[in-house]
Amino acid sequence: MATIAPTATATPSPTLTPLPTLPAGTVILRDFWTLTLLRPDHAVILNGPIGSRQPNGRFVLALVAVGNGGAAATLAPPELFVLIDDQGVRYLPEPGLSTLYLETFGRGRYGDFSLDEAIPAGIGQVSVPVIFDVPVNARGLSLHLGDSVAGWPVLGLP
């Protein structure tokens, strides 16, 4: 008597709904923080190292305009910024990379403050390089303020 091997049927994997995108210049307010990406090309993939630091995957730079509407200078919490990929995976920035970026490429030219520095209150928005180290296979990345649903797309990715 012949045995019949079980047959497998493919089950389609669920598709994720793309997150809504924000146009450049849209200002988001969270607590006393304001955040905006002034230009679409201010969220990009960096090719190669930052100074002596090699990425584990690849670096993503978001040069954001940040405002502190609080009463005193304070650090922007790293969880204020998040990258989300097309699979819903969330990535937090590495504050030390922000400092290394400014030391390597020039403060005032490529950003005013790092994530390691207190952002002064009441001076309007300052530019801050926010840098993420994401896996090479991460796709469809977008920058979000905390748990906001809408975000700015990162350029240079499929």
Secondary structure by P-SEA (a helix, b strand, c coil): cccccbbbbbcccccccccccccccbbbbcccbbbbcccccccccccccccccccccbbbbbbbbbbbccccccccccccbbbbccccbbbbbcaaaaaaaaaaccccccccccccccccccccbbbbbccccccccccbbbbbcccccbbbbbcccc
